[in-house]
């Protein structure tokens, strides 16, 4: 049975960073491709990026079986630790990972989390 989880990260972005880049890196790590039929093969997920001063807060909301949770978190961390995303058109975005780890699902995320669990 799937449960909703959150992995939270703080990034120090390079000035030219496209804010979609961390989400692309996470999707590629979890799904193997940016384009696929739903649901995501390992863990249905959604990535949000919020500006916090000069930093970016990245939250990956995902639904997974408890046995898959460690693998999903490992893949998310690997994608964000890499600090680079190259778009299909060749544009490169880079960042430095400042912190990364589990967090609680926020009340404002609960409805979306429930949809991911059911997908």
C-alpha positions in Angstrom: 0.0 0.0 0.0 1.3 3.4 -1.0 1.9 6.2 1.5 2.7 9.8 0.8 6.2 11.2 1.7 8.1 14.4 1.2 11.8 14.9 0.5 12.9 18.5 1.1 16.1 20.2 -0.2 17.7 23.6 -0.2 19.7 24.6 -3.3 22.1 27.4 -4.0 21.3 28.0 -7.7 23.6 29.5 -10.3 22.2 32.7 -11.7 21.0 31.3 -15.0 19.2 28.3 -13.4 15.8 27.5 -14.8 13.6 26.7 -11.8 12.2 23.7 -13.6 15.7 22.0 -13.7 15.6 20.3 -10.3 12.2 18.8 -11.1 13.5 17.5 -14.4 16.5 15.9 -12.7 14.2 14.2 -10.2 11.7 13.0 -12.8 14.5 11.5 -14.9 16.0 9.8 -11.8 12.6 8.3 -10.7 11.0 7.6 -14.1 13.9 7.1 -16.5 12.3 9.6 -18.9 10.6 13.0 -18.9 7.8 11.7 -21.0 5.9 8.5 -20.1 2.4 7.4 -19.6 1.1 7.8 -16.0 1.5 6.6 -13.4 5.2 7.0 -12.7 6.8 3.6 -12.7 8.4 3.7 -9.2 6.7 6.5 -7.3 4.1 9.0 -8.5 5.6 12.3 -7.6 5.3 16.1 -7.9 8.2 18.6 -7.4 7.7 22.2 -6.3 10.4 24.9 -6.3 10.0 27.9 -4.1 12.4 30.9 -3.9 13.7 31.7 -0.4 15.9 34.7 -0.8 18.9 33.7 -3.0 18.1 30.0 -2.4 15.6 27.5 -3.8 13.5 25.2 -1.6 12.7 22.0 -3.5 10.0 19.7 -2.2 9.4 16.3 -3.8 6.0 14.9 -2.8 5.8 11.2 -3.7 3.7 8.1 -3.1 5.4 4.8 -2.6 5.2 1.5 -0.8 7.1 1.7 2.5 9.7 -0.8 1.2 10.4 1.5 -1.8 10.7 4.7 0.2 14.5 4.4 0.9 15.2 3.8 -2.8 13.0 6.8 -3.9 14.8 9.1 -1.4 18.2 7.8 -2.6 17.3 8.5 -6.2 16.0 12.0 -5.4 19.2 12.8 -3.4 21.4 11.6 -6.2 19.6 13.7 -8.7 19.8 16.8 -6.6 23.4 16.2 -5.4 24.5 16.0 -9.1 23.8 19.7 -9.3 23.2 19.8 -13.0 20.4 19.4 -15.5 20.8 19.5 -19.2 17.6 20.1 -21.2 16.9 18.2 -24.4 17.8 21.4 -26.3 21.3 21.5 -24.6 20.7 24.3 -22.1 22.4 23.5 -18.9 21.3 24.6 -15.4 23.5 24.1 -12.3 23.1 24.4 -8.5 24.8 23.3 -5.3 22.9 21.1 -2.8 22.9 22.7 0.7 20.7 20.3 2.6 18.4 17.4 1.8 16.2 15.0 3.8 12.8 13.8 4.7 10.0 16.2 5.8 6.4 16.0 6.8 3.6 16.3 4.3 2.2 19.8 4.8 -1.6 20.4 5.3 -1.5 22.3 2.0 0.0 19.3 0.2 -2.4 16.7 1.7 -5.0 16.7 -1.1 -2.3 16.3 -3.8 -0.6 13.6 -1.7 -3.9 11.7 -1.6 -4.2 11.9 -5.4 -0.6 10.5 -5.8 -1.3 7.7 -3.4 -4.4 6.7 -5.4 -2.7 7.0 -8.8 
